[in-house]
Amino acid sequence: MDHGNGVVAGESLPAMVPDETAIAVQCDLYPAQDVVEDRNHRGASANGKAGEAPTKAQVSLTESAVVEAEAKARVAVAEALEAEAKAKAAVAKADAEARVAEAAAKARVTDAEAAAKVRVAEAEATTKVRVAAAEALEADLKIVKLRKEIDHANEQADVEKVVEKPKKRARTGEPGTGAASVSKAVTNKSSEGLQIGQRIEVLFDDPPEYFPGTITGKFKGRWQIEYDDGYREEVDLSTTKYRLLRGRRPSSMGLTLRDLIKEGLMEPGQGVLRVEYMGHVFLGDLMPSGSICYEGELWETPSSWSKHVKRSVVPSYKSNNNGWDSVFYVAEDGEETTLKQLKKTHALKMSGFGSFEKETASRGLTLLDLIKAGLIEPGQGVLRVEYMGHVFLGDLTPSGSICYEGELFETPTSWSKYVKRSVVPGYKGDNGWRSVFYVAEDGKKTTLEHLRKTHALKISGFGSFEKETATAPKVKLELAARAPAAEQAEC
């Protein structure tokens, strides 16, 4: 075995001269022999042994390698932990995104459900509006039916009408024909001294009898006669037999303006009677006696005056029009009412329809009456007028007056005219009951005219048609700014 010193087992060592460096070494292989080892060789052997044993540097390097390995292991562990953390973060992010997506899906479902509910609500609202419109139409039909009943009652009770139709009659052109068959008491000899408003009986030839009537006017020498049965004519009384009637005109044969004055349905005054014809406007004065004064002449009936003023526009105007239809009465508040409507009101009152009286007339009812009936309530800005893009809001006081910009107005017409004139100074006026709206708490607006009709129906027994069906539901109004004033003064 080679020990690194050139000695082979089983062989004898060569003789060597001992020197100072030689030492005796006990031979393990050959106990009988002493082995002399050169120190130089010993040193080499020692160096060989030293190469086999780790040095401090090697130990340090080993330890450094171990530390480095441990550090790398730790780094690897840290990286593994970081990777695991990233994986967990990715999982958490994925979970969060999944939750967000789920929430978004739920939100979309909620929105879809809300949209569906809105559509259902809109459909229900549309259905309700249609139902309300149908109810309103039914109410309007009730109004029409009631009006027909009123007209029928008026036909039965109108004191100006007679049951039988006017008799057909004619003139032969021969004055006095058939006179032998009639009374000869006090017939005329001329037409001098006759006056408008006088009651006379005029003789006709066919049939040969006298017919009572009233002188209503005179035109180009011919007298205008309105007979008690409704027949009208112009006749030359200087060539036609007639006789004067004494005493008062029978009340059963005709209503007069004086009768309306007595009932308080109209008041005498200047320019309170009005006729419009082909763009012309004629104003007449109502006298306390019930006559109509126009340009210094008196007219006893609305028909005669209406015909006269229309002929001033069209001289050839020929019509048996009823002046009660074409003549308007203008009240102090500017409201215009046909005399026919006032006549109907009078007839209804006289025939026992006392519940209507003023309510069915175009004038007389007040806002206070509507308040008492519970159809409207006092409040700020509850009355509304819209005109040419402007909106005006008025306050309704508990007394039934209208407060606007610190001023009080007693009627809807006077207030409506006032605010419209603030836009158009030359505005002539209208019926405020039709142009003024009442705005309820829920924002629904109704014309005062409709509420007035509702009041009349309620008074007459149509209790089911009250405020609920006065109008079809309307879209809730946005609060409109006052115009032209921004704020309204307190009243």
C-alpha positions in Angstrom: 0.0 0.0 0.0 1.3 3.3 -1.0 1.4 5.7 1.8 2.7 8.5 -0.3 6.3 8.0 0.8 7.7 5.5 -1.7 7.4 2.5 0.7 5.8 -0.7 -0.7 4.5 -3.3 1.7 6.5 -6.5 1.8 9.7 -5.0 0.5 12.7 -4.1 2.5 13.8 -0.6 2.8 17.2 0.4 1.4 19.9 1.3 3.7 20.2 4.9 4.3 22.7 7.0 5.9 21.2 8.5 8.9 21.4 12.1 9.1 20.4 14.6 11.5 17.0 14.7 10.0 16.4 11.0 10.2 14.2 9.6 13.0 13.3 6.2 14.0 9.8 5.1 13.3 8.1 2.1 14.7 6.8 0.0 11.7 3.4 -1.3 12.1 3.7 -3.6 9.2 6.9 -5.0 10.2 7.3 -4.9 14.0 10.8 -6.2 13.9 12.0 -3.4 11.8 12.4 0.1 12.7 11.6 2.5 10.0 13.6 5.6 9.7 11.7 8.4 8.1 13.1 11.4 6.7 11.7 14.5 8.1 11.3 15.8 4.7 9.2 12.8 3.9 7.4 13.3 7.2 6.7 16.7 6.3 5.3 15.5 3.0 3.3 12.9 4.8 2.1 15.5 7.2 1.1 17.6 4.3 -0.8 14.7 2.8 -2.6 14.2 6.0 -3.3 17.9 6.2 -4.8 17.7 2.8 -7.2 15.0 4.0 -8.3 17.0 7.1 -10.6 20.2 6.4 -8.9 23.4 7.1 -10.5 26.4 8.8 -10.9 28.1 5.4 -12.6 25.0 4.1 -14.8 24.8 7.1 -15.6 28.5 6.7 -16.3 28.0 3.1 -18.5 25.1 3.9 -20.3 27.0 6.6 -20.7 29.9 4.1 -22.0 27.5 1.5 -24.4 26.1 4.1 -25.5 29.6 5.1 -25.8 30.5 1.4 -27.8 27.3 0.8 -30.0 28.1 3.8 -30.4 31.7 2.5 -31.3 30.4 -0.9 -33.7 28.0 0.8 -35.2 30.8 2.7 -35.4 32.9 -0.5 -37.0 29.9 -2.2 -39.4 29.5 0.7 -40.1 33.3 0.6 -40.7 33.1 -3.1 -42.9 30.1 -2.6 -44.8 32.1 0.1 -45.0 35.1 -2.2 -46.3 32.9 -5.0 -48.8 31.4 -2.6 -49.8 34.9 -1.5 -50.1 36.0 -5.1 -52.2 33.0 -5.8 -54.4 33.7 -2.8 -54.6 37.4 -3.9 -55.6 36.2 -7.4 -58.2 33.9 -5.9 -59.4 36.8 -3.7 -59.5 39.1 -6.7 -61.3 36.6 -8.7 -63.8 36.1 -5.8 -64.2 39.9 -5.5 -64.8 40.2 -9.2 -67.2 37.4 -9.1 -69.0 39.1 -6.2 -69.0 42.4 -8.1 -70.3 40.6 -11.2 -73.0 39.0 -9.1 -73.9 42.3 -7.5 -74.0 43.9 -11.0 -76.2 41.1 -12.2 -78.5 41.5 -9.1 -78.5 45.3 -9.8 -79.5 44.7 -13.4 -82.2 42.3 -12.2 -83.4 44.9 -9.7 -83.3 47.6 -12.4 -85.2 45.3 -14.7 -87.8 44.6 -12.0 -88.0 48.3 -11.2 -88.5 49.1 -14.9 -91.1 46.4 -15.1 -92.9 47.9 -12.1 -92.7 51.4 -13.6 -94.2 50.0 -16.8 -96.9 48.3 -14.9 -97.5 51.5 -12.9 -97.7 53.5 -16.1 -100.1 51.0 -17.6 -102.2 51.1 -14.4 -102.1 54.9 -14.5 -103.1 54.9 -18.2 -105.9 52.6 -17.4 -107.0 54.8 -14.5 -106.9 57.9 -16.7 -109.0 56.1 -19.3 -111.4 55.0 -16.7 -111.6 58.5 -15.3 -112.0 59.9 -18.8 -114.9 57.5 -19.3 -116.4 58.6 -16.0 -116.0 62.2 -17.1 -117.7 61.4 -20.4 -120.5 59.7 -18.5 -120.8 62.8 -16.3 -120.9 65.0 -19.4 -123.6 62.8 -20.8 -125.5 63.3 -17.5 -125.1 67.1 -18.0 -126.4 66.8 -21.5 -129.3 64.8 -20.2 -130.0 67.3 -17.5 -129.9 70.1 -20.0 -132.4 68.3 -22.1 -134.6 67.9 -19.1 -134.2 71.6 -18.4 -135.1 72.5 -22.0 -138.1 70.3 -21.8 -139.1 71.9 -18.5 -138.6 75.3 -20.0 -140.8 74.3 -23.0 -143.5 73.3 -20.6 -143.2 76.2 -18.3 -141.9 79.2 -20.3 -144.5 81.8 -19.7 -143.8 83.5 -23.0 -144.9 80.6 -25.1 -148.4 79.3 -25.8 -149.5 75.8 -26.5 -150.9 76.3 -29.9 -148.9 77.3 -33.0 -149.4 80.7 -34.6 -152.5 80.7 -36.8 -151.8 81.0 -40.4 -153.2 84.3 -41.6 -153.0 86.5 -44.7 -154.0 89.9 -46.0 -156.0 90.3 -49.3 -154.8 93.8 -49.8 -158.3 95.2 -49.4 -158.5 97.0 -46.1 -161.6 96.1 -44.0 -162.3 92.8 -45.8 -164.2 90.6 -43.4 -164.9 93.4 -40.9 -168.5 92.4 -40.7 -167.6 89.2 -38.9 -165.6 90.8 -36.1 -166.3 93.3 -33.3 -166.7 96.8 -34.5 -165.6 98.4 -31.2 -163.2 101.3 -31.4 -161.2 100.7 -34.6 -158.7 103.2 -35.8 -159.0 106.0 -38.4 -155.2 106.7 -38.7 -151.9 105.7 -37.3 -151.2 109.0 -35.7 -150.5 109.0 -32.0 -149.3 105.5 -31.9 -146.2 104.8 -29.8 -143.7 102.0 -29.4 -144.8 99.7 -26.6 -148.5 100.2 -27.1 -150.7 97.1 -27.1 -153.0 96.8 -30.0 -155.1 94.2 -31.9 -154.7 94.1 -35.6 -157.2 92.8 -38.1 -156.4 90.1 -40.6 -158.5 89.0 -43.5 -157.8 85.3 -43.4 -159.0 84.3 -40.9 -161.1 87.4 -40.3 -160.2 88.3 -36.7 -158.1 90.5 -34.6 -154.8 89.3 -33.2 -153.2 91.0 -30.1 -149.7 92.2 -30.2 -147.3 94.9 -29.2 -145.7 97.7 -31.2 -142.0 97.1 -31.0 -140.7 99.7 -33.5 -141.1 101.7 -36.7 -139.1 101.5 -39.9 -139.7 103.6 -43.0 -143.3 104.4 -42.1 -144.2 100.8 -41.3 -144.9 99.7 -37.8 -143.2 96.6 -36.4 -145.6 94.3 -34.5 -144.8 91.4 -32.3 -147.9 89.3 -31.7 -148.5 87.4 -28.6 -148.4 84.0 -30.4 -144.8 84.8 -31.7 -145.7 86.0 -35.1 -144.0 89.2 -36.3 -144.7 91.6 -39.2 -144.2 95.1 -40.4 -147.5 96.7 -41.4 -148.8 100.1 -42.5 -151.4 100.8 -39.8 -152.7 103.8 -41.7 -154.3 101.3 -44.1 -154.9 98.4 -41.7 -157.6 98.2 -39.1 -156.5 97.9 -35.5 -157.7 98.8 -32.1 -155.9 99.8 -28.9 -155.8 97.5 -26.0 -156.2 98.9 -22.5 -154.7 97.6 -19.4 -151.6 95.5 -18.7 -150.3 92.9 -21.1 -151.3 89.4 -19.8 -148.4 87.9 -18.0 -149.1 84.5 -19.5 -148.5 85.8 -23.0 -145.0 87.0 -22.8 -142.0 87.7 -20.5 -140.5 91.2 -20.5 -137.2 92.7 -19.5 -139.0 94.4 -16.7 -139.9 91.0 -15.3 -136.2 90.0 -15.3 -135.4 93.3 -13.5 -138.0 92.6 -10.9 -136.6 89.1 -10.3 -133.1 90.6 -9.8 -131.6 88.8 -12.8 -130.5 92.0 -14.4 -130.2 95.7 -13.5 -130.9 98.9 -15.5 -127.8 100.7 -16.7 -126.0 102.3 -19.6 -124.6 100.0 -22.3 -125.6 96.8 -20.4 -127.3 95.3 -23.5 -125.0 94.2 -26.3 -125.5 93.0 -29.9 -122.7 91.8 -32.2 -123.3 91.5 -35.9 -120.8 91.2 -38.8 -117.9 92.7 -36.8 -120.1 95.6 -35.4 -120.9 96.0 -31.7 -124.0 97.8 -30.5 -124.6 98.8 -26.9 -128.1 99.7 -25.6 -129.2 101.2 -22.3 -131.7 99.2 -20.2 -134.3 101.5 -18.7 -135.9 100.9 -15.3 -139.2 100.4 -17.2 -137.6 97.5 -19.1 -137.3 99.4 -22.4 -134.1 99.6 -24.5 -132.8 103.1 -25.3 -130.6 103.3 -28.3 -129.6 106.6 -30.0 -132.5 108.4 -28.4 -135.2 105.9 -29.4 -137.0 103.4 -27.2 -137.5 99.8 -28.1 -139.8 97.6 -26.0 -138.4 94.2 -27.0 -135.0 92.7 -27.6 -136.1 91.4 -31.0 -137.1 94.8 -32.4 -133.9 96.5 -31.2 -131.7 93.6 -32.5 -133.4 93.8 -35.9 -133.0 97.6 -36.0 -129.3 97.7 -35.4 -128.7 94.8 -37.8 -130.5 96.7 -40.5 -128.2 99.6 -39.9 -125.4 97.3 -41.2 -127.4 95.5 -43.8 -130.5 97.5 -44.8 -132.0 94.5 -46.6 -131.7 92.4 -43.4 -134.9 90.3 -43.2 -135.1 87.9 -40.3 -137.6 86.9 -37.7 -134.7 86.2 -35.4 -135.4 86.1 -31.7 -133.6 89.0 -30.0 -133.6 87.0 -26.8 -131.0 84.8 -28.5 -128.9 87.5 -30.0 -128.9 90.2 -27.3 -126.5 89.8 -24.4 -126.8 91.3 -20.9 -123.4 92.6 -19.6 -123.0 92.5 -15.8 -120.8 94.8 -13.8 -118.0 92.2 -13.7 -118.0 91.9 -17.5 -119.8 88.6 -17.7 -122.1 88.3 -20.7 -125.3 86.3 -20.7 -127.9 85.9 -23.4 -131.4 87.1 -22.5 -132.6 83.7 -23.4 -130.6 82.1 -20.6 -131.9 84.7 -18.1 -135.4 84.0 -19.4 -134.9 80.2 -18.9 -133.7 80.9 -15.3 -136.8 82.9 -14.7 -139.0 80.2 -16.2 -137.4 77.5 -14.1 -137.9 79.6 -11.0 -141.5 80.3 -11.7 -142.2 76.6 -12.6 -140.9 75.3 -9.3 -137.3 74.5 -10.1 -136.2 76.7 -7.2 -133.1 74.6 -6.6 -131.5 75.9 -9.8 -132.4 79.6 -9.7 -129.1 81.4 -9.8 -127.0 78.2 -10.0 -128.2 77.4 -13.5 -127.9 81.0 -14.7 -124.7 82.3 -16.2 -124.4 84.8 -13.4 -125.2 85.0 -9.7 -123.2 82.1 -8.3 -120.1 83.2 -6.3 -116.9 81.6 -5.3 -118.1 81.6 -1.7 -121.0 79.3 -2.8 -118.4 76.9 -4.2 -116.4 77.1 -0.9 -119.5 76.4 1.2 -120.4 73.4 -1.1 -116.9 72.0 -0.5 -115.9 72.1 -4.2 -113.0 74.5 -3.6 -110.9 75.5 -0.6 -109.3 78.9 0.2 -105.5 79.0 -0.2 -102.5 80.7 -1.8 -102.1 80.3 -5.5 -105.0 78.0 -5.9 -106.5 80.1 -8.8 -104.7 80.1 -12.1 -105.0 82.0 -15.4 -102.9 81.1 -18.5 -102.7 83.7 -21.3 -100.3 84.0 -24.2 -97.5 82.1 -22.4 -98.0 83.9 -19.1 -99.2 82.2 -15.9 -101.0 84.1 -13.1 -101.7 82.7 -9.7 -104.2 84.2 -7.3 -105.1 83.6 -3.7 -108.6 82.5 -2.8 -109.7 84.1 0.5 -112.2 82.5 2.9 -114.7 85.2 1.9 -114.7 84.1 -1.7 -112.6 87.0 -3.0 -109.5 86.8 -5.1 -106.3 88.4 -3.8 -103.6 89.3 -6.4 -100.7 91.6 -5.9 -102.3 93.2 -2.9 -105.7 93.9 -4.6 -109.0 92.1 -4.1 -111.3 91.0 -6.9 -114.8 89.9 -6.2 -115.4 87.8 -9.4 -113.2 85.5 -11.6 -114.0 87.7 -14.6 -112.7 90.9 -13.1 -109.5 89.3 -12.1 -109.0 87.4 -15.4 -109.6 90.7 -17.3 -107.1 92.5 -15.1 -104.2 90.1 -15.5 -104.8 89.7 -19.2 -104.7 93.4 -19.7 -101.3 93.4 -18.0 -100.2 91.5 -21.1 -102.5 93.1 -23.7 -103.6 96.5 -22.5 -106.4 96.6 -25.1 -107.9 93.3 -24.0 -111.7 93.6 -23.8 -112.5 90.8 -21.4 -114.0 87.3 -21.3 -115.9 85.0 -19.0 -113.6 84.4 -16.1 -115.5 81.2 -15.0 -114.2 79.6 -18.2 -110.7 80.9 -18.2 -109.8 80.7 -14.4 -108.7 77.3 -13.1 -108.9 76.0 -9.6 -105.7 74.0 -8.6 -106.3 71.3 -6.0 -103.7 70.1 -3.5 -102.8 67.2 -5.8 -102.1 69.6 -8.6 -105.1 68.8 -10.7 -106.8 71.8 -12.2 -110.4 72.4 -13.0 -112.2 75.3 -14.6 -114.5 77.3 -12.3 -117.2 76.8 -15.0 -117.0 73.0 -14.6 -117.2 73.4 -10.8 -120.2 75.7 -11.1 -122.0 73.1 -13.2 -121.0 70.5 -10.6 -122.6 72.7 -8.0 -125.8 73.0 -10.0 -126.0 69.2 -10.5 -125.3 68.6 -6.9 -128.1 71.0 -5.8 -130.5 69.4 -8.3 -130.0 66.0 -6.9 -127.2 64.5 -9.0 -125.2 63.9 -5.8 -123.0 61.3 -7.4 -121.4 63.8 -9.7 -119.4 65.8 -7.4 -115.8 66.9 -7.2 -114.4 63.5 -7.9 -115.8 63.4 -11.4 -115.8 67.1 -12.1 -112.8 66.6 -14.4 -110.8 63.7 -15.8 -107.4 63.3 -14.0 -104.8 65.6 -15.3 -101.0 65.6 -15.1 -99.7 67.2 -11.9 -98.8 70.8 -12.5 -95.4 72.2 -11.9 -95.4 75.2 -9.7 -95.5 78.1 -12.1 -93.9 81.5 -11.4 -96.2 84.4 -11.2 -96.2 86.7 -14.1 -95.5 89.5 -14.4 -94.9 89.9 -10.7 -92.5 87.5 -9.0 -94.2 87.6 -5.6 -97.7 88.4 -4.6 -98.4 90.8 -1.8 -100.4 89.5 1.1 -104.0 90.5 1.3 
